[in-house]
Amino acid sequence: MDRYAHIIGWGMAAPSQVLTNEDLSRRVDTSDEWIISRTGIRERRIAAEDETTASLAVEAALSALDPTPLNPHDLDLIIVATSSPEHIFPATACIVQDRIGAVKAGAFDLSAACTGFIYALNLAAQAIRTGSIDNALVIGSETLSRFVNWEDRSTSILFGDGAGAFVLQGSDEPGGIYSCIMRSDGSGEALLTLPAGGSKLPASPLTVEKNLHTIRMNGREVFRFATRVMASSTREAAEKAGWEMTQVDLVIPHQANLRIIEAAARNLRMPMDRFVVNLDRYGNTSTASIPIAVCEALEQGRIQDGSRLVFVGFGAGLTWGALALEWVEPRVRIPPLRRRQRALLRFLASVRSFLRRIIRRIEGLIWGTSAQGKRRD
Ligand code: UT7
């Protein structure tokens, strides 16, 4: 019997702090008029000091799990797609696993820049469709504001922070994720990059002095590449799913620049009302942009049972990709009252995490290593 991967839960998290174009024009030589006409962005959300990529991911994950019949311990896999991970290692996904109490889940991060959410969704869906796992949590989470050079007007106007999450479950009912294309071209590595902090250029006084820990981008080149691949990959994913473009109800594109989305719509000969656009309020939230746009489209009733959707994205790498799915309205939703049990589970997850840290410390004392891995004298 064929197996399908359905999205049964979705959620998002957006920091409350808003940075408008006016605010930016007080920092760098730009204007509200320039930013709107060249990008379509009006404002973006910026993480507060106590908000991180993991904390936003946890918030989105819990709100995605909330209405589903699943508890965190039912999850088999957690993937966090991110370009602004909590650390180089451990993976942000492991921090999410611990915070939500997903005790049986494998967890890893996926780095494919803004295309990361599409890649991650496809990998989780494949694992479900082969029967290897039943339930997965896929998150796109970013705090790119921490890596922006606030004196660079060509990048500081674009990015925003946020997270979006989907819960996927296996089903025998046709629908869900049907096809995906994943592409890359590393010859464009220099076009959009965060040069230092990796193994090639570890942090040093020089990298800090030269501001190499912030985003560098050749905007024009990335723009040209994006307009080239958005339409072709949308078409390819739809074809692979066996659909004509006229059968696609809604395209949910990566929210980078309104002009890029408009160019894709023109190339596909589709009206703009079949594209979801919310970049005016969030800017480019990289891996989080597609799931946040899906959450808002669902809230606005633009996605219904049976809707045929294509997600399409591009980003640093270079990477690009598109994924076609048929929306299946979740058959089981949990009433708000039962969700109270979840609050208890969340509390138990934090107790469990605390106890495990204590036990590890005690074991370290007994066996002669401290929690930091140093030998005891
Ligand atoms: O997830 C992927 C992330 N990256 C992207 O999606 C980036 C794709 N690229 C873009 O969105 C656009 O290239 C930008 C929005 C970054 C720039 O728009 P553009 O229409 O390609 O502008 P440009 O780079 O060709 O620059 C045109 C002019 C330049 O001045 P000169 O050389 O013509 O005198 C820039 O210096 O606009 C200037 N400029 C600005 N002026 C006011 C660049 N940024 C700004 C700014 N405010 N913020």
Residues whose N, C-alpha, C, O or C-beta is under 5 A from the ligand:
A	BS01	UT7	D29 T30 S31 W34 R38 T39 C114 R153 S154 I157 G219 R220 V222 F223 A256 N257 F314 G315
